Amino acid sequence: MNRILTTICILLSLVATLAAVPVTASAANSPLIVENGVAVPIGTKILTTNIGTLKFTTSIGTMECTTAKMTGELTKNTTGTVESSITAVEVGGTGLKQVGAPAAECTTQPIFGGDTSVTMNPTTNGLPWCLRSTSAMADDEFQLRGNSCANLARPIRFAMDITNIGTCVYQRTGAIPGVFTTSTTDSALVLSEVEVPKLEGSFGCPSSGKLDMTVTLETDASPSTPLGVTS
C-alpha cells in the first residue's frame, strides 16, 4: 500500500510540475509589404526581378535563365494578408530569340538537348497568377498559385521549346511554396527545389524538374524603389 501511495504522489507531483510549465505560442506569420517601413498602398504595381539565375534541374541536365521577372498589382496589404495578382512574366536567357518566342533562349547543359525558349503564359492555365502570404501559412512563407487572387486556385503551367527535343509542357497543380526574407527596405523571395512534373511532351522530355529562383521586390515605376516584407 505504501508503494502505491508513493507512486500516486510521484505522478501527482509530475502532473503539477507540467501544468506549471508555461506554454510558448509560436509566432504567427504576419506579412506586410513596406516601402521604407511604410505599408505600400493597394493598387501599387510591383515588379519582382531575379537575383542570379533561374534554374530548372532535371535528371538529364539543367536549364538556366538569366532573366526572370514578374509584374503584378497589389490587391491586399494588411498585416497578415498580402496578395498580388501577377499579370506579366518574362523568363529568358543569353541565347537567340526565336521567331514568335516571348524572350531569348535560356541555356542548357548539352545532354539536356539545346537552348530553350520558355513560355510562361500558355493558353490553358496561364496568367494571371496569385502571389500571396497570409497568417494561415508558416512563418515567412509565401505561395504562388494559378489564377488571380480573387478567384479559385488553378494549376500553373509553362512550356519549354527545347532544341533537339521539342516542346515539353510542365504543370504544378498545387501552389508553389517559398520563403521571404524580412526587412523594412529590401526583401527577397526564395523558391528552392520546387518539384514540377511533366504534363505532356515527347519521350525526350524529362519527367519532372526542380525549380530554384530568388527575386527581389520593387515598385514597377521609374525610378523603382526596393520593397521590404515585415513579419
trRosetta pair geometry for C-beta under 8 A, 3 or more apart (Angstrom, degrees):
i j d omega theta_ij theta_ji phi_ij phi_ji
1 4 5.7 -54 -152 34 35 111
1 5 6.4 32 153 -16 67 105
2 5 5.7 -54 -147 39 33 111
2 6 6.2 37 153 -23 66 106
3 6 5.6 -54 -148 35 30 114
3 7 6.5 32 153 -20 64 104
4 7 5.7 -54 -151 34 31 111
4 8 6.4 32 152 -18 65 105
5 8 5.7 -53 -148 36 33 112
5 9 6.3 35 153 -21 65 105
6 9 5.7 -54 -151 35 31 113
6 10 6.5 32 151 -20 64 104
7 10 5.7 -54 -151 33 33 111
7 11 6.4 30 153 -17 66 106
8 11 5.8 -57 -149 38 32 110
8 12 6.3 30 155 -17 66 107
9 12 5.8 -55 -145 39 30 110
9 13 6.3 33 154 -21 64 107
10 13 5.7 -56 -150 36 30 113
10 14 6.4 31 152 -20 64 105
11 14 5.6 -54 -149 34 32 112
11 15 6.4 33 154 -18 65 103
12 15 5.7 -51 -147 35 33 112
12 16 6.4 33 154 -18 64 106
13 16 5.8 -56 -149 37 31 111
13 17 6.4 33 152 -22 64 106
14 17 5.6 -54 -149 33 32 113
14 18 6.5 29 155 -16 66 104
15 18 5.9 -56 -149 37 30 108
15 19 6.3 30 154 -20 65 109
16 19 5.7 -56 -147 37 30 113
16 20 6.4 29 155 -22 63 108
17 20 5.8 -61 -154 33 30 110
17 21 7.1 38 149 -32 63 97
18 21 5.8 -45 -157 14 39 114
26 139 7.6 -114 164 -44 106 118
27 30 7.9 -86 165 0 93 105
27 139 6.1 61 85 -98 97 123
28 80 7.4 6 129 -116 119 104
28 135 5.1 17 164 -159 118 96
28 139 7.9 173 166 -86 16 78
29 80 7.4 113 106 -132 66 62
29 133 6.7 -117 157 170 127 98
29 134 7.0 77 97 104 120 34
29 135 5.4 178 75 -128 77 39
29 136 7.7 -54 53 47 119 23
29 137 5.0 -40 46 76 164 79
29 138 6.3 88 -51 110 130 21
29 139 5.2 -169 -80 -105 84 35
29 140 6.7 -143 -122 -19 101 30
29 141 6.2 -61 -106 35 154 85
29 231 6.2 -42 -155 -155 60 118
30 79 5.2 10 177 175 100 89
30 80 4.8 -33 -133 -76 70 72
30 135 6.0 25 -89 -98 62 95
30 230 7.9 -31 104 117 85 79
30 231 5.4 133 64 -158 64 58
31 79 7.7 175 81 -150 31 46
31 80 7.0 118 41 -100 59 13
31 81 7.7 157 65 -10 91 5
31 82 4.7 -75 109 -1 118 128
31 133 4.2 44 12 104 159 127
31 134 7.6 -70 31 -74 111 17
31 140 7.9 117 -78 -114 101 39
31 142 7.4 71 -76 -81 164 95
31 180 7.2 69 -116 52 125 144
31 229 5.5 -21 -152 -174 98 107
31 230 7.2 138 -152 76 44 47
31 231 5.3 -17 -86 -92 56 91
32 39 5.9 -64 177 -107 114 93
32 77 6.6 90 -151 -179 67 80
32 78 7.2 -46 -109 159 97 19
32 79 4.8 -28 -64 -96 122 64
32 80 7.8 8 -59 -7 87 42
32 82 6.7 179 -106 -67 27 117
32 229 7.0 150 70 -157 39 59
32 230 5.0 -18 58 57 95 95
32 231 7.5 174 16 -76 73 46
33 39 7.2 81 78 -150 58 60
33 40 4.8 -42 112 25 101 121
33 46 7.6 -40 -177 -102 158 147
33 74 6.7 -126 62 -121 149 136
33 77 5.4 -71 41 -134 99 120
33 82 5.6 115 -21 -136 99 133
33 217 7.0 -119 -140 159 112 156
33 227 5.6 9 -173 168 97 127
33 228 7.4 156 -155 84 51 42
33 229 5.7 -29 -97 -98 60 75
34 37 5.4 -6 161 -147 138 10
34 38 5.8 136 -159 59 91 26
34 39 5.8 -52 -102 -86 76 34
34 40 6.3 -169 -116 -25 20 83
34 184 5.8 -42 92 -153 139 62
34 185 7.9 -54 100 -71 100 33
34 227 6.8 153 76 -165 38 78
34 228 5.0 -25 65 68 92 92
34 229 7.3 154 17 -98 81 23
34 230 5.7 31 -4 -10 130 108
35 38 5.7 -35 65 64 73 85
35 40 5.2 93 -19 -83 101 91
35 219 7.2 22 -100 -46 132 116
35 225 5.7 48 -147 120 116 132
35 227 5.6 -49 -84 -111 73 79
35 228 7.6 157 -90 22 25 79
36 184 7.0 28 -172 145 24 93
36 185 6.1 33 -99 -105 47 86
36 225 7.8 -55 -26 174 97 128
37 184 4.2 12 -82 -176 77 121
37 185 7.3 -17 -39 -63 73 74
37 228 7.5 9 -68 51 43 135
37 230 7.9 60 -132 -50 56 136
39 77 6.0 148 -175 136 101 113
39 78 7.9 22 -148 -107 145 41
40 44 5.0 -83 165 31 108 158
40 46 7.7 75 142 -79 158 114
40 74 6.1 150 112 -32 115 177
40 77 5.8 -88 70 -176 80 168
40 219 7.8 -172 -137 -85 130 98
40 227 6.3 -7 -54 -132 143 127
41 44 5.5 118 70 -39 72 107
41 74 7.5 130 100 82 43 132
41 77 7.5 154 -178 57 10 139
42 74 5.8 -136 -132 111 43 94
42 75 6.5 39 -152 -154 97 23
42 76 6.9 9 -108 -95 109 23
42 77 6.0 -167 -74 23 71 102
43 73 6.3 -19 -146 -173 34 109
43 74 6.6 -38 25 67 19 84
44 73 7.2 153 78 -154 34 63
44 74 4.7 13 55 23 84 124
44 219 6.4 -73 177 -125 113 95
45 71 6.8 2 -177 -173 99 96
45 72 7.5 172 -151 94 60 28
45 73 5.8 -38 -98 -98 59 70
45 74 7.8 -134 -72 -1 14 82
45 219 6.8 79 80 -170 71 69
45 220 3.8 -78 128 55 106 116
45 221 6.9 126 68 -49 109 81
46 71 7.3 166 86 -151 48 51
46 72 5.7 -20 61 68 92 75
46 73 7.2 143 15 -113 84 18
46 74 5.6 83 -21 -48 122 94
46 84 5.5 -56 47 -138 135 151
46 217 6.3 -20 -171 -161 112 93
46 218 7.4 147 -158 79 66 33
46 219 6.6 -62 -107 -115 54 40
46 220 6.0 82 137 -16 0 99
46 227 6.9 -41 -133 10 107 159
47 69 6.5 -15 -169 -166 95 105
47 70 7.4 159 -155 82 48 48
47 71 5.3 -13 -103 -102 75 79
47 217 7.7 140 79 -157 48 46
47 218 5.4 -28 67 71 94 84
47 219 7.1 31 18 124 93 17
47 220 4.0 120 -37 -83 103 87
47 224 6.7 -63 45 -129 129 140
48 69 6.5 164 83 -152 61 52
48 70 4.6 7 47 51 108 93
48 71 7.9 -153 22 -69 68 38
48 131 7.8 165 -26 -109 142 168
48 189 6.5 -35 -139 35 134 130
48 215 4.0 50 170 146 104 140
48 216 6.8 168 -151 76 62 37
48 217 5.9 -27 -98 -95 77 58
48 218 7.9 145 -95 23 31 70
49 68 7.8 128 -161 81 39 60
49 69 5.4 -3 -104 -106 64 91
49 215 5.9 147 68 -156 25 91
49 216 5.6 -20 59 53 83 88
49 218 6.8 -9 7 21 112 116
50 53 7.1 41 156 -126 138 17
50 54 5.8 -87 -116 -44 147 91
50 65 7.9 162 -35 104 173 91
50 66 7.8 176 85 168 140 34
50 67 6.7 166 28 -157 128 26
50 68 3.9 78 -51 52 130 95
50 69 7.0 -97 -10 -63 85 58
50 213 6.3 -77 -119 -162 104 96
50 214 6.8 94 -155 77 66 54
50 215 5.3 -52 -90 -96 43 80
51 188 6.5 -35 5 -130 141 126
51 214 4.6 -47 56 102 102 105
51 215 6.6 173 0 -106 79 24
51 216 6.1 85 -45 -29 107 94
52 214 6.2 47 40 48 109 109
53 64 4.6 8 164 -169 144 99
53 65 6.2 146 -167 66 84 41
53 66 5.7 -44 -109 -94 89 50
54 64 7.1 149 77 -156 52 48
54 65 4.3 -14 58 58 105 103
54 68 4.1 99 -41 -52 133 146
54 91 6.4 -64 56 -141 158 107
54 106 7.8 -72 75 -122 100 141
54 211 7.5 -17 -174 -162 93 85
54 212 7.2 165 -159 85 48 58
54 213 4.5 4 -117 -98 84 106
55 62 5.7 -14 -163 -173 100 116
55 63 7.1 151 -155 80 48 55
55 64 5.5 -13 -101 -101 75 74
55 65 7.9 -163 -70 22 32 73
55 211 7.4 154 86 -153 58 39
55 212 4.4 -1 57 55 103 104
55 213 7.4 -172 27 -64 62 65
56 62 6.8 156 77 -158 48 63
56 63 4.4 -2 53 54 102 105
56 65 8.0 42 -6 -8 100 105
56 160 7.7 -146 91 -82 163 149
56 196 7.8 -49 -141 46 105 125
56 209 4.5 27 175 155 90 142
56 210 7.3 157 -157 70 46 39
56 211 5.7 -10 -104 -97 74 68
56 212 8.0 -165 -72 24 34 70
57 62 4.6 -16 -106 -106 69 98
57 193 7.8 -36 46 -115 125 74
57 209 6.1 148 68 -165 36 83
57 210 4.7 -23 59 56 97 94
57 212 7.1 31 -8 -1 110 111
58 61 6.1 5 62 59 93 50
58 62 7.0 173 23 -85 67 45
58 63 7.9 40 -1 -5 106 90
58 112 6.9 111 54 -120 118 104
58 206 3.5 -17 -169 -158 142 173
58 207 8.0 143 -155 42 107 54
58 208 7.0 166 -123 90 87 43
58 209 4.4 -50 -72 -99 89 89
58 210 7.7 171 -73 13 44 70
59 206 5.7 161 34 -141 84 110
59 207 7.3 20 9 31 127 91
60 111 5.4 -137 174 131 82 101
60 112 5.5 137 114 -100 90 57
60 206 5.5 -152 24 -82 103 107
61 108 5.8 76 132 176 130 95
61 109 3.7 -147 -151 60 116 112
61 110 7.5 -158 -109 59 151 34
61 111 4.7 167 -55 76 122 88
61 112 3.0 -115 76 -55 139 99
61 113 7.7 -160 53 6 143 66
62 108 6.9 -177 92 -144 40 68
62 109 5.7 65 40 -10 69 113
62 112 6.9 -121 32 -60 24 144
63 106 5.1 64 177 116 100 129
63 107 7.4 158 -154 86 58 38
63 108 4.7 -29 -99 -94 69 95
63 112 6.5 -179 -60 164 76 160
63 116 5.3 -40 -128 38 130 145
63 118 7.8 127 152 -64 146 121
63 160 7.1 -111 -66 -143 169 142
63 209 7.7 -4 23 -153 107 152
64 93 6.8 100 103 -115 63 127
64 106 6.1 -176 84 180 36 103
64 107 5.5 -19 62 68 91 87
64 108 7.3 163 16 -88 70 42
65 68 5.7 98 104 -57 119 98
65 91 5.2 1 174 -178 164 87
65 92 6.1 128 -159 82 106 15
65 93 4.8 -105 -128 -67 58 90
65 106 3.9 -56 -84 -108 81 124
65 118 6.7 -43 -84 8 144 145
66 92 7.2 -40 58 102 75 64
66 93 5.2 101 12 -135 88 56
66 94 5.7 53 4 -39 140 91
66 106 7.6 171 3 -122 66 78
67 90 6.1 -40 138 125 114 100
67 91 6.6 164 97 -148 76 30
67 92 4.5 1 57 58 120 82
67 93 6.9 -149 21 -71 85 30
67 103 6.6 -132 78 -178 131 147
67 104 7.9 84 24 50 129 98
68 90 7.4 -177 -138 93 25 62
68 91 5.2 20 -109 -111 73 80
68 213 5.7 -100 117 -143 163 129
68 215 6.7 -111 103 -81 103 112
69 88 7.9 -10 114 117 95 92
69 89 7.0 169 89 -152 56 45
69 90 4.7 6 53 52 99 98
69 91 7.9 -166 27 -68 58 50
69 215 7.9 137 -113 -134 43 128
70 86 4.9 -33 -178 -139 113 126
70 88 7.2 154 -157 88 45 58
70 89 5.1 -7 -104 -104 76 80
70 129 7.6 -59 -150 59 131 128
70 131 7.2 117 128 -47 146 140
70 215 7.3 17 22 -164 102 171
71 86 6.9 115 74 -150 36 72
71 87 6.4 -54 96 61 84 77
71 88 4.2 0 50 60 109 105
71 89 7.7 -156 21 -69 70 40
71 220 5.5 77 -139 -99 103 150
72 84 4.3 108 109 154 129 101
72 85 5.3 -177 -162 87 112 39
72 86 4.0 -69 -69 -94 126 47
72 87 5.7 133 -109 5 65 75
72 88 7.7 -166 -62 32 58 69
72 128 7.6 104 -119 -156 107 108
72 129 7.8 -89 -84 70 136 81
72 131 6.4 163 40 21 162 118
73 84 6.4 178 83 -155 30 78
73 85 5.8 -8 53 54 83 89
73 87 7.1 25 -4 -6 91 121
74 77 5.4 8 173 -40 123 124
74 82 7.8 -49 -146 -164 98 81
74 83 7.5 120 -160 86 55 51
74 84 5.0 -38 -97 -98 52 94
75 83 4.9 -48 66 101 96 102
75 84 6.4 155 9 -108 81 33
75 85 5.6 51 -24 -11 131 99
75 149 5.5 180 60 57 142 136
75 150 7.0 -109 168 -46 158 98
76 81 5.2 -51 144 132 130 101
76 82 6.3 -176 98 -138 85 22
76 83 4.0 46 36 31 105 101
76 132 7.9 31 57 -126 117 100
76 149 7.1 -132 7 133 111 152
77 81 7.8 -146 -106 98 14 68
77 82 5.5 37 -111 -119 63 77
77 83 7.8 -128 -56 36 59 58
78 81 5.4 16 60 55 86 95
80 134 6.6 33 160 -162 66 58
80 135 4.0 -6 -159 -47 100 114
81 132 7.9 -20 -165 -164 66 100
81 133 7.9 176 -142 91 27 56
81 134 5.2 18 -108 -118 68 83
81 135 6.9 -50 -56 -9 72 89
82 132 6.4 165 92 -150 63 54
82 133 4.8 9 53 52 107 88
82 134 7.5 -156 31 -71 60 53
82 142 7.8 -49 79 -115 116 107
82 229 7.4 -66 -28 -133 175 109
83 130 6.4 -24 -158 -167 98 99
83 131 7.3 144 -156 82 46 54
83 132 4.5 0 -105 -105 75 100
83 149 4.1 108 -180 -150 128 163
84 130 7.6 147 76 -158 44 52
84 131 4.7 -16 63 64 95 103
84 132 7.3 -176 24 -72 60 59
84 149 7.3 112 56 -33 14 138
85 128 5.0 10 178 171 96 143
85 129 7.4 155 -162 79 52 41
85 130 6.0 -28 -106 -102 62 68
85 131 7.9 -168 -82 23 14 76
85 148 4.4 7 -130 -142 127 86
85 149 5.2 -118 -71 2 86 93
85 150 7.4 -26 -73 -1 133 88
86 89 6.5 44 159 -59 121 97
86 127 6.5 -107 110 -135 83 103
86 128 5.8 152 74 -166 56 79
86 129 4.1 -10 54 60 118 92
86 130 7.1 -147 11 -70 88 16
86 131 5.7 80 -40 -17 110 105
86 144 7.7 13 -4 -146 145 103
87 127 5.9 103 -147 169 37 131
87 128 5.2 -30 -91 -106 62 102
88 127 7.2 38 -75 -129 26 166
89 120 4.1 -81 100 102 131 146
89 121 6.4 158 46 -46 104 99
89 127 6.6 -175 2 -73 105 123
89 129 7.5 47 -49 8 129 129
90 102 6.9 -147 -126 142 71 112
90 103 5.6 114 -167 -65 88 141
90 120 7.7 -135 -81 26 13 133
91 102 8.0 54 49 91 66 120
91 103 6.4 179 81 46 39 147
91 106 7.1 -23 150 -53 92 125
91 118 4.5 -48 97 89 120 134
91 120 5.6 107 6 -38 118 124
91 158 8.0 24 31 -158 150 146
92 97 7.9 -3 -148 -97 131 92
92 102 7.5 -135 -68 102 108 79
92 103 2.9 -111 -73 143 125 127
92 104 4.6 84 -179 52 118 69
92 105 7.3 14 -156 6 75 7
92 106 6.5 -161 -170 -60 29 77
92 118 7.2 -151 -81 42 45 101
93 103 7.8 109 11 127 51 107
93 104 5.7 -118 66 108 53 93
93 105 5.6 -42 54 113 110 44
93 106 3.5 129 -30 -110 132 44
93 107 5.2 -168 168 -12 150 71
93 115 7.2 -145 73 -155 137 103
93 116 7.9 70 7 61 137 73
94 104 6.7 17 -124 127 7 135
94 107 6.2 -9 49 -35 92 115
95 104 5.5 165 69 164 59 90
95 105 3.1 -46 78 72 131 101
95 106 6.7 -34 10 38 118 8
95 107 5.9 154 -46 -72 106 70
95 115 3.9 130 -117 -160 163 148
95 116 7.9 114 28 35 155 40
96 104 6.5 -159 121 -149 13 85
96 105 5.7 21 55 10 57 116
96 115 7.0 109 29 98 80 155
97 101 5.8 -157 -170 71 66 116
97 103 6.8 -94 -117 163 100 27
97 104 4.4 -66 -69 -91 83 65
97 105 7.2 -164 -86 -15 35 72
98 101 4.2 81 62 -17 86 128
98 105 6.7 66 -17 -54 99 106
98 117 5.4 -80 30 -57 123 144
98 161 7.4 -94 51 96 158 140
101 104 7.7 100 110 -92 130 17
101 105 7.3 -20 165 -65 166 73
101 117 4.1 -96 -133 -145 130 141
101 119 7.6 -122 -146 -68 67 92
101 161 7.3 -121 -103 46 110 137
102 117 7.4 132 34 -178 71 102
102 118 7.7 -69 55 86 111 57
102 119 5.9 122 1 -111 123 71
102 120 7.6 -98 66 23 159 80
102 121 7.6 104 -76 33 159 103
103 117 7.4 158 65 -147 64 80
103 118 7.3 -20 54 55 110 82
105 115 3.8 69 140 154 139 113
105 116 5.7 135 -162 60 92 28
105 117 5.2 -64 -99 -67 78 66
105 163 7.8 25 -149 -28 152 114
106 115 6.7 169 78 -163 39 75
106 116 5.0 -27 59 67 92 90
106 117 7.7 155 12 -92 77 22
106 118 6.0 29 -5 -18 123 116
107 115 5.7 -38 -108 -111 46 88
107 116 8.0 -163 -66 23 2 83
108 112 4.0 -109 166 78 122 136
108 113 6.2 10 99 57 151 75
108 114 6.5 103 54 134 119 12
108 115 6.2 179 13 -98 92 32
108 116 5.6 71 -36 -13 125 110
108 162 7.1 19 -11 -139 165 102
109 112 4.9 98 63 -7 75 108
110 114 7.8 15 -134 -90 52 54
112 116 7.9 -59 130 -41 122 126
112 162 7.0 -110 144 -155 88 132
112 206 7.8 -36 -138 -35 85 122
113 116 7.4 79 78 -70 117 100
113 162 4.2 59 90 157 154 115
113 163 5.7 155 141 74 95 60
113 164 4.6 -175 -166 70 82 98
113 165 4.0 -57 -116 -21 146 115
113 204 6.8 100 -86 151 118 126
114 162 6.4 134 52 174 68 69
114 163 2.6 -56 75 77 129 117
114 164 4.9 108 -11 8 112 105
114 165 7.6 -172 22 0 81 89
115 163 5.5 42 49 -2 61 129
116 160 5.1 -6 -174 -172 124 100
116 161 6.5 154 -158 74 65 50
116 162 4.8 -17 -104 -100 100 69
116 163 7.0 -122 -73 1 54 78
117 160 7.4 154 78 -157 47 49
117 161 4.4 -5 56 53 98 108
118 158 6.3 11 -174 167 92 122
118 159 7.4 158 -156 85 48 51
118 160 5.5 -15 -104 -104 72 74
118 161 7.9 -151 -70 22 29 73
119 122 5.9 90 120 -65 115 76
119 158 6.3 173 87 -164 54 74
119 159 4.5 -2 55 58 106 98
119 160 7.8 -159 23 -72 72 31
119 161 7.4 55 -11 -15 104 100
120 126 7.5 112 132 -147 51 86
120 127 7.5 57 124 -47 87 101
120 158 4.8 -21 -113 -115 53 116
121 126 4.1 72 -164 -168 57 122
121 127 4.7 -27 -118 -2 106 103
122 125 6.9 16 73 67 103 72
122 126 4.9 -165 61 -71 46 106
122 157 5.5 -63 43 110 124 112
122 158 6.9 169 -13 -124 106 31
122 159 5.3 97 -69 -17 123 113
122 169 7.3 29 -58 -131 165 112
123 126 6.3 8 -70 -15 2 128
124 157 6.4 7 101 51 77 158
125 146 5.6 -37 -162 -140 86 152
125 154 5.8 -144 -121 135 88 114
125 155 4.8 -14 -147 81 144 88
125 156 6.6 175 160 -128 106 15
125 157 3.9 84 93 4 118 118
125 171 6.5 47 100 -129 156 118
126 157 6.7 -66 -72 65 52 96
128 147 6.6 38 80 -174 81 24
128 148 4.5 42 82 -72 135 77
129 144 5.9 15 164 -175 128 90
129 145 6.7 164 -164 85 82 33
129 146 5.9 -60 -114 -114 74 37
129 147 7.3 49 -121 38 34 24
129 148 8.0 67 82 -86 8 37
129 156 6.3 35 -111 -106 118 112
130 144 7.2 166 83 -152 50 46
130 145 5.2 -15 58 63 98 84
130 146 7.5 17 14 98 87 12
130 147 6.2 -11 -18 87 111 61
130 148 6.0 94 -71 -180 98 23
130 149 4.0 131 -133 -75 119 69
130 153 7.4 -94 36 -105 133 79
131 142 6.7 14 -176 169 80 123
131 143 7.8 177 -147 90 43 44
131 144 5.3 -10 -101 -103 72 81
131 149 8.0 -62 44 -67 42 115
132 142 6.7 168 90 -160 32 81
132 143 5.8 -20 66 61 81 85
132 145 7.6 -30 24 20 110 101
132 149 5.9 127 -66 -118 124 117
133 137 6.1 -94 -156 42 67 147
133 141 6.4 162 -134 96 97 54
133 142 4.1 -58 -71 -102 105 79
133 143 7.2 144 -85 13 56 69
133 180 6.9 -55 -75 2 156 133
133 229 7.5 58 43 -162 158 138
134 137 5.5 110 61 -5 67 99
137 141 4.0 -134 154 79 120 118
137 142 7.4 95 129 -87 169 24
137 143 6.9 -158 -102 -21 142 107
138 141 4.2 80 61 -23 81 135
139 231 6.9 117 -164 151 76 140
140 179 5.0 39 127 -161 99 92
140 180 5.5 -141 -170 57 81 68
140 181 7.5 34 -159 -93 128 22
140 182 6.4 -93 -105 -43 112 98
140 231 5.7 -154 -80 29 71 173
141 177 6.3 -28 -162 -162 107 101
141 178 7.3 141 -156 81 60 39
141 179 5.9 -46 -100 -101 50 66
141 180 7.8 147 -125 9 4 82
142 177 7.6 148 83 -157 44 53
142 178 5.4 -22 65 70 88 90
142 179 7.2 143 17 -116 79 16
142 180 5.5 60 -16 -30 120 110
142 189 6.1 -48 49 -136 145 112
143 175 4.0 12 -175 161 121 137
143 176 6.6 142 -162 70 64 48
143 177 5.5 -30 -102 -100 81 60
143 178 7.3 160 -91 23 33 74
144 156 7.0 32 127 -62 94 156
144 175 6.5 147 67 -169 37 82
144 176 4.4 -21 62 60 95 107
144 178 7.1 30 -7 3 101 116
144 191 7.9 -39 14 -83 130 127
145 153 4.7 -36 155 -139 140 107
145 154 7.6 127 159 49 92 41
145 156 6.7 -142 -158 -41 34 108
145 174 7.8 -69 -112 164 103 41
145 175 4.1 -52 -73 -107 104 88
145 176 7.1 -180 -72 16 51 71
146 153 6.3 96 63 -173 74 63
146 154 3.9 -80 103 81 123 73
146 155 5.2 33 -6 88 150 21
146 156 4.6 -168 -61 -66 95 63
146 157 7.6 34 -94 -3 137 73
147 151 4.7 -108 167 87 122 107
147 152 6.3 -3 106 83 171 46
147 153 5.9 -168 39 -129 123 27
147 154 4.6 97 -33 17 112 98
148 151 5.0 70 60 17 85 103
153 175 6.9 -64 -150 -65 141 94
155 171 5.0 34 158 180 136 107
155 172 6.2 170 -158 84 88 41
155 173 4.7 -48 -96 -111 106 46
156 171 6.9 169 85 -150 45 62
156 172 5.3 -2 56 55 94 92
156 176 6.5 -36 29 -24 151 115
157 169 6.6 3 -172 -178 105 99
157 170 7.0 166 -150 89 59 47
157 171 4.2 -15 -100 -100 84 96
157 199 6.7 -14 -129 -9 107 155
158 169 7.6 179 94 -150 34 61
158 170 5.9 -11 62 62 77 92
158 171 7.9 162 18 -81 52 55
159 167 5.8 -9 -173 -166 112 102
159 168 7.2 152 -159 79 61 42
159 169 5.0 -27 -103 -101 80 76
159 170 7.7 168 -92 20 31 69
160 167 7.1 151 79 -153 45 52
160 168 4.8 -18 63 62 98 93
160 169 7.7 -178 21 -82 69 30
160 170 7.0 30 -4 -3 108 109
161 166 7.3 -62 -146 171 63 31
161 167 5.2 -23 -100 -95 70 75
162 165 4.0 -1 92 51 115 118
162 166 6.7 0 57 50 81 28
162 167 7.7 157 17 -94 73 23
162 168 6.0 15 -1 4 119 113
162 204 7.9 -143 87 116 132 114
162 205 7.6 150 25 -103 138 76
164 204 7.9 -116 125 155 74 161
165 168 6.7 -9 126 -36 125 113
165 201 7.9 22 148 172 105 118
165 202 6.3 -171 174 60 74 125
165 204 4.2 -143 -138 109 95 129
165 205 6.3 124 164 -72 125 62
166 201 6.7 161 96 -162 102 89
166 202 4.9 80 51 -5 135 130
166 204 7.1 112 26 58 96 117
166 205 7.5 -75 71 -56 90 100
167 201 6.1 -137 107 -117 57 94
167 202 8.0 104 57 -9 52 94
168 198 6.3 -62 -175 -130 99 109
168 200 7.9 -176 -154 95 44 48
168 201 3.7 34 -118 -118 60 163
168 202 7.3 -80 -81 32 82 73
168 205 3.5 153 -113 -127 117 122
168 206 7.2 51 -166 35 157 67
169 198 7.1 96 78 -164 53 69
169 199 4.6 -58 110 62 99 106
169 200 4.7 13 48 54 117 82
169 201 5.7 175 17 -48 67 99
170 196 4.8 61 165 139 124 113
170 197 6.8 168 -150 93 81 31
170 198 5.6 -59 -99 -105 73 45
170 199 6.1 155 -126 -1 17 90
170 208 7.6 109 -132 -135 112 50
170 209 6.6 -48 -113 29 155 108
171 196 7.2 166 73 -172 11 93
171 197 7.1 -32 65 74 61 76
171 199 4.2 47 10 -55 111 129
172 176 6.0 79 97 -68 156 91
172 194 7.4 -8 -99 152 159 108
172 195 7.7 135 -108 101 113 58
172 196 4.7 -74 -55 -119 105 82
172 197 7.2 123 -90 24 61 72
176 191 6.5 -6 160 -125 114 127
176 194 5.3 46 -151 -172 93 156
176 211 7.4 -29 -145 71 130 141
177 191 7.9 137 93 -125 41 79
177 194 7.0 170 50 -108 64 115
178 189 5.7 62 122 176 140 87
178 190 5.5 174 -172 83 105 46
178 191 4.4 -64 -94 -83 120 63
178 192 7.3 124 -126 5 77 73
178 194 7.6 -51 -70 -57 85 132
179 189 7.7 171 89 -153 34 54
179 190 5.4 -17 63 59 79 101
179 192 7.9 -9 19 4 101 114
180 187 5.4 27 177 167 104 126
180 188 6.9 173 -151 87 63 42
180 189 5.1 -27 -98 -99 86 67
180 190 7.3 165 -93 13 33 78
180 229 4.9 -6 143 67 144 151
180 231 7.7 140 81 -38 109 132
181 187 5.1 -179 75 -151 75 75
181 188 4.8 31 20 44 117 83
181 190 7.4 68 -30 -16 90 113
181 229 7.6 117 78 54 44 104
182 187 6.5 -15 -124 -109 16 116
182 228 7.5 55 -178 177 46 100
182 229 6.1 -94 -117 94 54 76
182 230 5.9 67 -159 -131 99 37
182 231 5.0 -104 -100 23 125 100
183 186 5.2 -48 118 60 152 50
183 187 4.7 -175 37 -70 102 74
183 228 4.0 -117 97 -136 78 116
183 229 7.0 52 43 43 67 55
183 230 7.6 -104 75 -77 22 63
184 228 4.8 117 158 78 9 163
184 230 6.1 30 -89 -72 67 110
185 226 6.1 50 158 99 71 113
185 228 4.9 41 24 -44 15 127
186 216 6.8 -21 -169 -150 85 115
186 226 4.4 -1 -100 151 87 140
186 227 7.6 100 -105 69 39 24
186 228 5.7 -21 -1 -79 21 88
187 216 7.4 146 87 -146 44 65
187 217 5.8 10 67 22 89 118
187 227 6.8 -46 31 109 95 66
187 228 4.7 109 -24 -145 97 52
187 229 4.2 -30 -6 17 175 88
188 214 5.6 8 176 -176 122 100
188 215 6.8 158 -157 80 72 34
188 216 5.6 -46 -101 -91 73 63
188 217 7.8 -164 -99 -5 28 81
189 214 7.1 166 82 -153 48 52
189 215 5.2 -13 56 60 97 88
189 216 7.9 169 15 -93 77 16
189 217 6.9 82 -18 -47 106 98
190 213 7.7 177 -151 93 42 50
190 214 4.9 -5 -107 -107 75 87
191 194 5.3 -47 -179 -12 105 127
191 211 5.7 -22 134 117 131 98
191 212 6.3 -177 100 -140 82 30
191 213 4.6 20 47 49 112 83
191 214 7.5 -154 29 -69 64 46
192 212 5.9 30 -125 -120 43 85
193 210 4.5 -13 -148 -177 62 127
193 211 7.6 133 -139 59 11 43
193 212 6.2 15 -52 -73 49 95
194 210 6.5 139 58 -160 35 64
194 211 4.5 -31 60 56 96 98
194 212 7.7 162 14 -69 79 44
195 208 5.9 6 -168 170 90 131
195 209 7.7 158 -147 85 50 32
195 210 5.7 -30 -88 -99 56 75
195 211 8.0 -155 -59 12 10 82
196 208 6.3 164 83 -161 44 80
196 209 5.6 -18 60 63 93 79
196 210 7.6 158 15 -98 77 25
196 211 5.8 49 -10 -24 120 114
197 207 6.9 -29 -150 154 78 69
197 208 4.5 -41 -109 -100 54 103
198 201 5.9 -89 -167 30 120 116
198 205 5.5 127 -132 129 143 119
198 206 6.7 175 -54 96 126 54
198 207 5.3 -109 12 -157 121 33
198 208 6.0 -116 -14 -71 77 48
201 204 7.9 -90 142 67 104 65
201 205 3.4 51 110 -23 133 160
202 205 5.6 124 59 -15 61 95
206 209 5.9 83 97 -63 134 90
216 226 6.6 -49 167 -133 122 99
217 226 7.0 92 86 -166 65 63
217 227 4.1 -70 119 66 109 105
217 228 7.5 174 67 -68 123 15
217 229 7.1 92 15 -36 154 98
218 224 4.4 53 152 162 125 122
218 225 6.2 167 -159 79 84 34
218 226 5.1 -49 -98 -102 92 42
218 227 5.8 177 -100 0 29 88
219 224 5.2 -179 68 -151 73 71
219 225 4.8 29 13 42 117 84
219 227 6.6 116 -42 -47 69 111
220 224 6.9 -4 -105 -111 19 109
221 224 5.7 141 61 -96 62 58
221 225 7.4 1 57 4 111 85
